């Protein structure tokens, strides 16, 4: 197994995403912060894919409104890359979209999502973590 270094371009894109979007971040006293639960969710994403597979992980994360924000962020990052085909939601979720792909296509998307998850996790370190408000 070859260990890949995190892609700096993807990390920069994730930082820009977190700076400009409010899917995961929020403003508190004039500064962007991230609730600690999202750090836990992104940490569990990769392990879930390895243990349960991509489709099961998507189904689990999309079933929870808070965890679904991680899926939205990852697909936003995946779709924002240059010269790639956009992956659109089918019936308001990505599970049904990926389900129709063949194994090679799904495996490529899985690998790319893992790479996006690593980039997002590293980007999240650039923001202050705060206690969950729920």
Residue pairs with C-beta under 8 A, 6 or more apart in sequence:
4 115
6 115
6 118
6 119
6 122
7 115
7 119
10 77
10 81
10 115
10 116
10 119
11 119
11 122
11 123
13 77
13 80
13 81
13 119
14 77
14 116
14 119
14 120
14 122
14 123
14 124
15 123
15 126
17 73
17 76
17 77
17 80
17 120
17 123
18 24
18 25
18 32
18 34
18 120
18 123
18 124
18 126
18 127
19 25
19 32
21 73
21 76
23 69
23 72
23 73
23 76
24 34
24 38
24 69
24 70
24 73
24 124
25 32
25 33
25 34
25 127
26 32
26 33
26 34
26 35
27 33
28 130
31 128
32 127
32 128
33 127
33 128
33 129
33 130
34 124
34 127
34 128
34 129
34 130
35 129
35 130
35 131
35 132
35 133
36 129
36 130
36 131
36 132
37 66
37 132
37 134
38 66
38 69
38 70
38 124
39 121
39 124
39 129
41 61
41 66
41 67
41 69
41 70
42 70
42 117
42 120
42 121
42 124
43 121
45 57
45 61
45 70
45 74
45 117
46 114
46 117
46 118
48 56
48 57
48 60
48 61
49 57
49 110
49 113
49 114
52 60
54 98
54 106
54 109
54 110
54 113
55 95
55 98
55 99
55 106
58 71
58 93
58 94
58 95
58 98
59 95
60 67
61 67
61 68
61 70
61 71
62 68
62 71
62 93
62 94
62 95
66 134
70 117
70 120
71 94
73 120
74 113
74 116
74 117
74 120
75 87
75 94
75 113
77 116
77 119
77 120
78 84
78 87
78 109
78 112
78 113
78 116
79 86
79 87
87 94
87 97
87 98
87 109
88 97
89 96
89 97
90 96
90 97
90 100
98 106
98 109
101 109
